[in-house]
């Protein structure tokens, strides 16, 4: 599998991550023959020098996307750049936009979801939304998601989503929390949730990222919606 390069200079590599691939392993376990390749594995085949950046097994990866989410990923090419770009994400100075198809038509054209979020005690693979008044809220982190409806269909809503914080599964958990889970999301979906024919993964794509470069210039990167998701929208428009 080849990875499309969106941009590259001496400090930064910007790639278009395909769906269905993990960005990096959490630890060295499982690094044996026959395991599935990660995004950083594919990058290191072409850019072995990035193995000198950061620490195993993440190396120069600045931020992450879920396995079945596609779109823009930043990879630092040296340690100074890694620290520089990660600081922007930590300080919420990187602008990130996603395209998603949520289940159910939305009543409001735009909205904001602000909650506490943390790992679910019942399912360690999921994130849970917590009320600030809950005794379980201690230690949980604030998550802020804003959305703008681009088009409503009979059973779905195409939306642009902006995350002001970068919590694990933030968009997926937040949209499920307001009873509009992402179409095709097998972890956060509801019982008997409709799903467009042919959709084989969650409809979530990281389409836009704006950051400041080490020289002070601001750069914007865009990723076109992948063909599998374009085809889903074409079929929805045809039969809606």
Secondary structure, 3 states (H helix, E strand, C coil): CCCEEEEECCCEEEEEECCCCCCCCCCCCCCCCCCCCCHHHHHHHHCHHHHHCCCCCCCCECCCCCCCCEEEEEEECCHHHHHHHHHHHHCCCCEEEEEEEEECCCCCCEEEEEEEEEECCCCCCCEEEECCCCHHHCCCEEEEEEEEEEEECCCEEEEEEEECCCCCCHHHHHHHHCCCCECCCCCCCCCCCCCCCCCCCCCEEEEEEEEECCCCCEEEEECCCCHHHHHHHHHHHHHC
